Amino acid sequence: MTTARRPIRRLLCANRGEIAIRVFRAATELGVRTVAIFSHEDRVHLHRYKADEAYMLPRDKSPVGAYLSIDAIIEIARLAEVDAIHPGY
């Protein structure tokens, strides 16, 4: 059985800060569009603005807990129509 490979055209990085910025830089160099997620507390942080698109995580979690909310991240990934999710580490 052969599995056809699909190119990654849109990538969500499920992390923040310097890690996310490095992922976005590498993806951009490869021609991949980038999607950031951010907590309410991180709404003015640089990683949000280095991505092609950015979505805020639900406010009902702690600043760190927001990035661990798998269901919210998957929901944003579907909404943004990404091809892949990079965990950040």
N, C-alpha and C positions, 0 to 999 in steps of 0.2 A: 504494500500500500504506500503510495506516494502522497505526501502532504504538500500542497502548494503553499509557498511562503508569500505572505503579504508584506509589502514594505510598510515601515512605520512612518506615517506622515504627520501624526499629531501625538505628542507625548505629554503626559501629566507627571509632574514630579511631586511625590507625596512627602515633601520635606520643606524646610525653610532655610533662610539665611545663606551663608556662603556655600553650603552643599548644593542647594537648589540653583544658585547663580552659576556654579560650575557646570551643573547638568544642562542648564539652559544654553550656556555658551557652546558646549560641545554639540548639543542638538542643532543649534542654529548653524554651526559650521557644516553640519551634515545635511542641511536643508530641511530639517524637521521643525514644524511649528510647535510651540511650547505652551503649556497650561500650568499656571501656579494655583496653589490653594493657600489660604491664609486665615488665621484666626482674627477675631475682632481686634485683639491686642496688637497684632502684627500688621494692621491695615496700612500703616505708613512705612513698613520695612521695604528695603530695596528689592528683595526677591520678587515681590508682587509686581514691580514695574519692569523687571528684566524679562518677564515672560510675555508672549504674544497676547495671552488672555489670562485673567485671574478671577477666581471665584472665592467668596468668603465661606468658611465653614460655619456650621450652626453655632449660635452664641450660647447654647445651653451646656457647654462643656468648659472645663478649665483651659487656659491657654495651651498647655501641653496636651491635655486630653482631646482637644479638637483634632490634632494631627493623628491621634490613635483611633479615631472614629471611622472604622472601616466602611460601615454602611454609607456614611456621608461622603466619603472619598469615592466609593463606587458610583454613587448617585451623580456626583459632579462629573466623573469620568464619562458616564453615559450621556449626560446633558451636553458636555463639551465634545462628544463624539471622538474621543481619543482612541488611538490604536494600541497604546501601551501605557502602563504606569511604572514609573521608575521609583523605587522605594527611597532613594536618596543616599543610601550607604552601600 
